[in-house]
């Protein structure tokens, strides 16, 4: 439900607003979807975004993994300069760009309170339709370190959507985060993706993994259905992994998506689960390269955001496989036993 705040519209919700089961052909958008789409289109029309979202090209890369490649040259030409990230424990610097400095025009709406501290705001350099940011505890200037509350809230925001294509994304420090100020990405990726339904290996009662033989980016997966659709327990287990990785200064990427349970896998268009994918990975530091492909959450999930046309035209599945494997494989092997033990506690 939307109400008028002192400065920004305020969106209120309860668990009764959650949409646990979705169909891809459902035309009944939720109030949350309507608001994001309306505000995002207004931002694009009013030139709040740094460029009109105009994908130069989009294609599936041939092969077993169904990678989706999108060419977005504007993002490299017009985006804000990424921050120079040097470590996993780098404090947020209030003197540098942070999300307390964005204009009111970039703010779509407030979540629950109305004080501008927990907001949905435009990502002014979008990678996809409706691309926005969830900014929790904005005025505290927290560094880009996932908190359990911000993770749970992001899950809840996805559950407010009546579209299986709204996705949630988090890139840690040294994992191609662009700004050292706590934020999660939300965007609509209106394509079916392999990791929505790919068979996973169960390694404990609460944890699955992507096997190397099935996909080039091995990682961890928590399924909502494992916790009887309890959001708090679901978020708590995923956060245990994120907290371990942060404490051990291991860079990581997170991708949250609607998914298909084993029982509904063969029912076309039915989404009755949610998955949180977590990839421990090789650290990168400095100002990230934005000219070709940099491996972050979207790329590990199979959504390749490419800024260079020549690179885009020549890209093959073999090349993508190597890029993803080189990013995560060794680190995954190093932490596998510890993460399994952690989820068994």
LOLUM-734761 format. One record per residue (C-alpha): residue number from 1; chain; residue in three letters; x, y, z. Coordinates in Angstrom, 3 decimals, padded with zeros to 6 digits. Example, Ala and Ser with C-alpha at 12.3 -4.5 7.8 and 13.67 -1.06 7.14 Angstrom:
# LOLUM-734761
- seq mol type u v w
- 1 A ALA 012.300 -004.500 007.800
- 2 A SER 013.670 -001.060 007.140
//
This chain:
# LOLUM-734761
- seq mol type u v w
- 1 A UNK 000.000 000.000 000.000
- 2 A UNK 001.296 003.454 -000.907
- 3 A UNK 000.923 006.504 001.314
- 4 A UNK 002.244 010.046 001.198
- 5 A UNK 005.358 010.627 003.263
- 6 A UNK 006.802 013.949 004.337
- 7 A UNK 009.189 013.929 001.379
- 8 A UNK 008.771 010.688 -000.604
- 9 A UNK 005.929 008.240 -001.226
- 10 A UNK 005.971 005.434 001.349
- 11 A UNK 005.295 001.794 000.475
- 12 A UNK 003.851 -000.308 003.299
- 13 A UNK 003.519 -004.077 003.162
- 14 A UNK 002.818 -007.168 005.246
- 15 A UNK 003.462 -010.882 004.698
- 16 A UNK -000.045 -011.065 003.276
- 17 A UNK 001.243 -009.152 000.246
- 18 A UNK 003.831 -011.815 -000.625
- 19 A UNK 003.400 -013.754 -003.870
- 20 A UNK 004.817 -017.246 -003.153
- 21 A UNK 003.704 -018.887 -006.415
- 22 A UNK 003.966 -017.203 -009.805
- 23 A UNK 003.329 -017.933 -013.455
- 24 A UNK 005.394 -016.244 -016.118
- 25 A UNK 002.299 -015.482 -018.235
- 26 A UNK 000.485 -013.731 -015.374
- 27 A UNK -000.477 -010.217 -016.470
- 28 A UNK -001.640 -009.117 -013.005
- 29 A UNK 001.255 -006.979 -011.831
- 30 A UNK 001.499 -006.328 -008.113
- 31 A UNK 001.327 -002.860 -006.573
- 32 A UNK 005.060 -003.109 -005.932
- 33 A UNK 005.780 -003.901 -009.593
- 34 A UNK 003.519 -001.094 -010.773
- 35 A UNK 005.316 001.401 -008.576
- 36 A UNK 008.815 000.372 -009.639
- 37 A UNK 007.889 000.415 -013.325
- 38 A UNK 006.105 003.768 -013.048
- 39 A UNK 008.938 005.455 -011.174
- 40 A UNK 011.633 003.935 -013.375
- 41 A UNK 009.896 005.026 -016.581
- 42 A UNK 009.451 008.527 -015.154
- 43 A UNK 013.163 008.635 -014.306
- 44 A UNK 014.078 007.572 -017.830
- 45 A UNK 011.673 010.084 -019.406
- 46 A UNK 012.902 012.940 -017.197
- 47 A UNK 016.589 012.219 -017.929
- 48 A UNK 017.371 011.219 -014.357
- 49 A UNK 019.211 008.205 -015.763
- 50 A UNK 022.579 008.774 -017.386
- 51 A UNK 021.303 007.232 -020.620
- 52 A UNK 018.179 005.789 -022.186
- 53 A UNK 018.274 002.029 -021.811
- 54 A UNK 018.813 000.896 -025.371
- 55 A UNK 020.410 -002.519 -025.626
- 56 A UNK 022.549 -002.530 -028.752
- 57 A UNK 022.025 -006.263 -029.106
- 58 A UNK 020.973 -009.353 -027.162
- 59 A UNK 021.637 -013.020 -027.891
- 60 A UNK 021.968 -016.476 -026.440
- 61 A UNK 025.465 -017.859 -026.714
- 62 A UNK 025.273 -021.295 -028.267
- 63 A UNK 026.048 -024.260 -026.044
- 64 A UNK 024.858 -026.125 -022.982
- 65 A UNK 024.731 -023.276 -020.495
- 66 A UNK 022.310 -020.936 -022.288
- 67 A UNK 024.278 -017.799 -021.422
- 68 A UNK 022.415 -014.580 -022.201
- 69 A UNK 024.682 -011.841 -023.568
- 70 A UNK 023.550 -008.211 -023.799
- 71 A UNK 025.543 -005.429 -025.430
- 72 A UNK 025.217 -002.120 -023.581
- 73 A UNK 027.802 000.338 -024.895
- 74 A UNK 026.205 003.315 -023.122
- 75 A UNK 027.071 001.889 -019.715
- 76 A UNK 030.809 002.188 -020.272
- 77 A UNK 030.550 005.602 -021.942
- 78 A UNK 028.205 007.299 -019.490
- 79 A UNK 028.320 005.579 -016.111
- 80 A UNK 029.731 007.091 -012.924
- 81 A UNK 033.407 006.314 -012.314
- 82 A UNK 033.562 003.204 -010.077
- 83 A UNK 035.187 003.601 -006.677
- 84 A UNK 038.766 002.462 -006.071
- 85 A UNK 038.108 -000.576 -003.848
- 86 A UNK 041.226 -001.866 -002.095
- 87 A UNK 040.099 -004.346 000.569
- 88 A UNK 037.184 -006.295 002.031
- 89 A UNK 037.384 -004.206 005.212
- 90 A UNK 037.537 -000.803 003.572
- 91 A UNK 035.397 001.639 005.597
- 92 A UNK 032.843 003.805 003.873
- 93 A UNK 034.197 007.294 003.231
- 94 A UNK 031.516 009.968 003.726
- 95 A UNK 033.585 012.441 001.710
- 96 A UNK 033.392 010.305 -001.439
- 97 A UNK 030.275 009.677 -003.474
- 98 A UNK 027.690 007.749 -001.471
- 99 A UNK 023.940 007.308 -001.585
- 100 A UNK 023.218 010.096 000.899
- 101 A UNK 024.305 012.445 -001.900
- 102 A UNK 021.828 011.359 -004.564
- 103 A UNK 019.197 013.816 -005.724
- 104 A UNK 015.559 013.564 -004.654
- 105 A UNK 014.687 012.870 -008.302
- 106 A UNK 016.592 009.574 -008.071
- 107 A UNK 014.528 008.355 -005.114
- 108 A UNK 011.497 006.285 -006.126
- 109 A UNK 009.894 005.666 -002.738
- 110 A UNK 010.492 004.862 000.900
- 111 A UNK 009.965 001.461 002.506
- 112 A UNK 007.595 001.528 005.513
- 113 A UNK 008.791 004.545 007.516
- 114 A UNK 008.980 007.688 005.395
- 115 A UNK 012.219 009.180 006.709
- 116 A UNK 014.272 008.473 003.585
- 117 A UNK 016.544 006.023 005.396
- 118 A UNK 015.322 002.822 003.670
- 119 A UNK 014.539 003.578 000.055
- 120 A UNK 014.255 002.309 -003.479
- 121 A UNK 016.239 004.565 -005.817
- 122 A UNK 017.185 004.591 -009.479
- 123 A UNK 020.360 002.976 -010.642
- 124 A UNK 021.262 005.807 -012.961
- 125 A UNK 023.433 003.493 -015.107
- 126 A UNK 020.968 000.645 -015.677
- 127 A UNK 021.808 -002.819 -016.982
- 128 A UNK 018.166 -003.738 -017.500
- 129 A UNK 014.545 -002.649 -017.323
- 130 A UNK 013.494 -001.316 -013.926
- 131 A UNK 017.051 -001.421 -012.570
- 132 A UNK 016.969 000.182 -009.148
- 133 A UNK 018.731 000.044 -005.800
- 134 A UNK 017.522 -000.937 -002.366
- 135 A UNK 019.382 001.314 000.069
- 136 A UNK 018.925 000.113 003.672
- 137 A UNK 019.965 002.325 006.613
- 138 A UNK 021.150 004.843 004.071
- 139 A UNK 022.060 007.615 006.494
- 140 A UNK 024.356 005.338 008.510
- 141 A UNK 026.780 005.160 005.556
- 142 A UNK 027.462 001.472 006.152
- 143 A UNK 030.157 -000.103 003.955
- 144 A UNK 029.241 -002.586 001.226
- 145 A UNK 028.982 -005.511 003.647
- 146 A UNK 025.752 -007.511 003.592
- 147 A UNK 023.695 -007.445 006.786
- 148 A UNK 021.124 -010.051 007.719
- 149 A UNK 018.379 -007.424 007.786
- 150 A UNK 019.239 -006.068 004.338
- 151 A UNK 019.262 -009.619 002.936
- 152 A UNK 015.895 -010.435 004.489
- 153 A UNK 014.386 -007.192 003.232
- 154 A UNK 015.642 -007.888 -000.291
- 155 A UNK 014.001 -011.323 -000.202
- 156 A UNK 010.764 -009.708 000.943
- 157 A UNK 010.899 -007.147 -001.859
- 158 A UNK 011.217 -009.922 -004.430
- 159 A UNK 008.251 -011.680 -002.824
- 160 A UNK 006.178 -008.521 -003.300
- 161 A UNK 006.594 -008.890 -007.053
- 162 A UNK 004.155 -010.798 -009.211
- 163 A UNK 006.861 -011.287 -011.834
- 164 A UNK 009.287 -014.231 -011.765
- 165 A UNK 011.745 -011.986 -013.576
- 166 A UNK 012.530 -009.537 -010.761
- 167 A UNK 016.009 -010.416 -009.484
- 168 A UNK 018.103 -009.375 -006.485
- 169 A UNK 021.870 -008.836 -006.670
- 170 A UNK 024.709 -008.094 -004.254
- 171 A UNK 028.397 -007.643 -005.097
- 172 A UNK 030.767 -007.506 -002.144
- 173 A UNK 033.850 -005.366 -001.895
- 174 A UNK 036.601 -006.817 -004.120
- 175 A UNK 033.875 -008.605 -006.117
- 176 A UNK 033.179 -005.734 -008.518
- 177 A UNK 031.063 -003.577 -006.248
- 178 A UNK 031.167 -000.042 -007.649
- 179 A UNK 030.293 001.958 -004.516
- 180 A UNK 031.371 001.263 -000.938
- 181 A UNK 027.982 002.043 000.607
- 182 A UNK 025.507 -000.732 001.437
- 183 A UNK 023.197 -001.413 -001.496
- 184 A UNK 021.365 -004.234 -003.262
- 185 A UNK 020.355 -004.221 -006.919
- 186 A UNK 016.878 -005.064 -008.208
- 187 A UNK 016.108 -005.433 -011.901
- 188 A UNK 013.830 -007.290 -014.291
- 189 A UNK 015.527 -009.897 -016.463
- 190 A UNK 012.692 -011.133 -018.663
- 191 A UNK 014.385 -014.299 -019.847
- 192 A UNK 014.275 -017.825 -018.506
- 193 A UNK 017.662 -018.775 -017.104
- 194 A UNK 019.316 -022.127 -016.507
- 195 A UNK 019.918 -021.596 -012.783
- 196 A UNK 016.203 -021.122 -012.109
- 197 A UNK 015.710 -024.867 -012.386
- 198 A UNK 019.085 -026.566 -012.824
- 199 A UNK 019.528 -029.708 -010.747
- 200 A UNK 021.803 -029.131 -007.763
- 201 A UNK 023.699 -031.456 -005.440
- 202 A UNK 022.466 -031.523 -001.839
- 203 A UNK 025.460 -031.550 000.534
- 204 A UNK 023.539 -031.029 003.788
- 205 A UNK 019.928 -030.720 004.883
- 206 A UNK 020.024 -026.998 004.164
- 207 A UNK 022.642 -026.491 001.483
- 208 A UNK 023.048 -027.341 -002.186
- 209 A UNK 025.938 -026.707 -004.523
- 210 A UNK 026.383 -026.153 -008.238
- 211 A UNK 028.550 -029.000 -009.471
- 212 A UNK 031.473 -028.204 -011.747
- 213 A UNK 030.428 -030.908 -014.183
- 214 A UNK 027.133 -029.097 -014.791
- 215 A UNK 028.155 -025.426 -014.780
- 216 A UNK 031.479 -023.560 -015.003
- 217 A UNK 030.881 -021.443 -011.865
- 218 A UNK 030.560 -023.763 -008.836
- 219 A UNK 028.842 -022.083 -005.926
- 220 A UNK 026.424 -022.477 -003.041
- 221 A UNK 022.639 -022.387 -003.158
- 222 A UNK 020.004 -022.020 -000.453
- 223 A UNK 016.424 -022.920 -001.423
- 224 A UNK 013.407 -021.221 000.152
- 225 A UNK 011.403 -024.462 000.019
- 226 A UNK 013.972 -026.112 002.312
- 227 A UNK 012.750 -023.801 005.072
- 228 A UNK 009.022 -024.325 004.398
- 229 A UNK 008.905 -020.850 002.862
- 230 A UNK 009.950 -019.183 006.116
- 231 A UNK 011.693 -015.966 005.087
- 232 A UNK 013.529 -015.384 008.369
- 233 A UNK 015.068 -018.885 008.495
- 234 A UNK 015.898 -018.728 004.783
- 235 A UNK 017.710 -015.415 005.174
- 236 A UNK 019.459 -016.502 008.367
- 237 A UNK 021.062 -019.537 006.722
- 238 A UNK 022.236 -017.555 003.699
- 239 A UNK 023.611 -014.846 005.972
- 240 A UNK 025.682 -017.398 007.897
- 241 A UNK 027.557 -018.062 004.678
- 242 A UNK 027.926 -014.378 003.800
- 243 A UNK 029.131 -013.569 007.304
- 244 A UNK 031.730 -016.349 007.146
- 245 A UNK 033.022 -015.074 003.812
- 246 A UNK 033.211 -011.478 005.012
- 247 A UNK 034.995 -012.409 008.257
- 248 A UNK 037.531 -014.429 006.282
- 249 A UNK 037.903 -011.595 003.740
- 250 A UNK 036.699 -013.728 000.847
- 251 A UNK 035.072 -011.732 -001.941
- 252 A UNK 031.624 -012.943 -002.954
- 253 A UNK 028.698 -012.399 -005.286
- 254 A UNK 025.029 -013.069 -004.514
- 255 A UNK 022.110 -013.578 -006.890
- 256 A UNK 018.516 -014.107 -005.710
- 257 A UNK 015.961 -015.434 -008.169
- 258 A UNK 012.548 -017.032 -008.316
- 259 A UNK 012.925 -020.709 -009.108
- 260 A UNK 011.171 -023.970 -009.822
- 261 A UNK 010.973 -026.711 -007.221
- 262 A UNK 011.630 -030.321 -008.129
- 263 A UNK 007.886 -030.995 -008.187
- 264 A UNK 007.164 -028.128 -010.589
- 265 A UNK 010.261 -028.329 -012.774
- 266 A UNK 008.359 -029.782 -015.708
- 267 A UNK 005.315 -027.505 -015.369
- 268 A UNK 005.837 -024.784 -017.936
- 269 A UNK 005.927 -021.263 -016.529
- 270 A UNK 005.333 -022.150 -012.864
- 271 A UNK 007.640 -020.645 -010.230
- 272 A UNK 007.058 -021.883 -006.682
- 273 A UNK 010.473 -021.496 -005.052
- 274 A UNK 013.289 -019.004 -004.581
- 275 A UNK 017.036 -019.583 -004.683
- 276 A UNK 019.910 -017.613 -003.205
- 277 A UNK 023.140 -018.301 -005.064
- 278 A UNK 026.406 -017.395 -003.331
- 279 A UNK 029.751 -017.501 -005.127
- 280 A UNK 033.013 -017.118 -003.181
- 281 A UNK 035.514 -015.806 -005.691
- 282 A UNK 038.922 -014.368 -006.499
- 283 A UNK 039.321 -010.822 -005.221
- 284 A UNK 039.780 -007.888 -007.542
- 285 A UNK 040.997 -004.497 -006.350
- 286 A UNK 041.402 -001.044 -007.769
- 287 A UNK 039.035 000.622 -010.223
- 288 A UNK 037.231 -002.099 -012.131
- 289 A UNK 037.555 -002.453 -015.889
- 290 A UNK 034.233 -001.558 -017.499
- 291 A UNK 035.200 -001.923 -021.150
- 292 A UNK 034.716 -005.647 -021.827
- 293 A UNK 033.213 -008.062 -019.341
- 294 A UNK 033.800 -007.991 -015.623
- 295 A UNK 032.594 -010.960 -013.644
- 296 A UNK 030.073 -010.084 -010.964
- 297 A UNK 026.799 -011.625 -009.759
- 298 A UNK 024.905 -011.282 -013.037
- 299 A UNK 027.665 -012.873 -015.076
- 300 A UNK 028.043 -015.808 -012.684
- 301 A UNK 024.283 -016.342 -012.971
- 302 A UNK 024.579 -016.438 -016.758
- 303 A UNK 023.552 -012.867 -017.624
- 304 A UNK 026.542 -011.333 -019.401
- 305 A UNK 026.665 -007.531 -019.518
- 306 A UNK 029.085 -006.598 -022.277
- 307 A UNK 030.301 -003.106 -023.188
- 308 A UNK 032.540 -003.800 -026.184
- 309 A UNK 030.985 -004.713 -029.539
- 310 A UNK 033.978 -006.611 -030.922
- 311 A UNK 034.234 -008.684 -027.753
- 312 A UNK 030.474 -009.298 -027.884
- 313 A UNK 030.512 -010.499 -031.484
- 314 A UNK 033.392 -012.914 -030.961
- 315 A UNK 032.368 -014.354 -027.583
- 316 A UNK 031.914 -018.139 -027.362
- 317 A UNK 030.702 -020.465 -024.630
- 318 A UNK 034.212 -021.865 -024.215
- 319 A UNK 035.515 -018.367 -023.461
- 320 A UNK 032.723 -017.645 -020.985
- 321 A UNK 033.240 -020.987 -019.262
- 322 A UNK 036.915 -020.180 -018.726
- 323 A UNK 036.203 -016.667 -017.435
- 324 A UNK 033.700 -017.946 -014.870
- 325 A UNK 035.791 -020.940 -013.812
- 326 A UNK 038.898 -018.805 -013.333
- 327 A UNK 036.876 -016.414 -011.171
- 328 A UNK 035.456 -018.878 -008.656
- 329 A UNK 036.707 -022.452 -008.905
- 330 A UNK 039.779 -022.441 -006.645
- 331 A UNK 038.125 -020.350 -003.939
- 332 A UNK 035.032 -022.565 -003.923
- 333 A UNK 037.198 -025.640 -003.348
- 334 A UNK 039.020 -023.956 -000.467
- 335 A UNK 035.879 -023.074 001.513
- 336 A UNK 033.589 -025.984 000.605
- 337 A UNK 034.182 -028.078 003.746
- 338 A UNK 033.885 -025.100 006.097
- 339 A UNK 030.609 -023.963 004.539
- 340 A UNK 029.111 -027.460 004.711
- 341 A UNK 030.108 -027.700 008.386
- 342 A UNK 028.668 -024.247 009.030
- 343 A UNK 025.259 -025.143 007.610
- 344 A UNK 025.173 -028.343 009.663
- 345 A UNK 025.546 -026.507 012.969
//
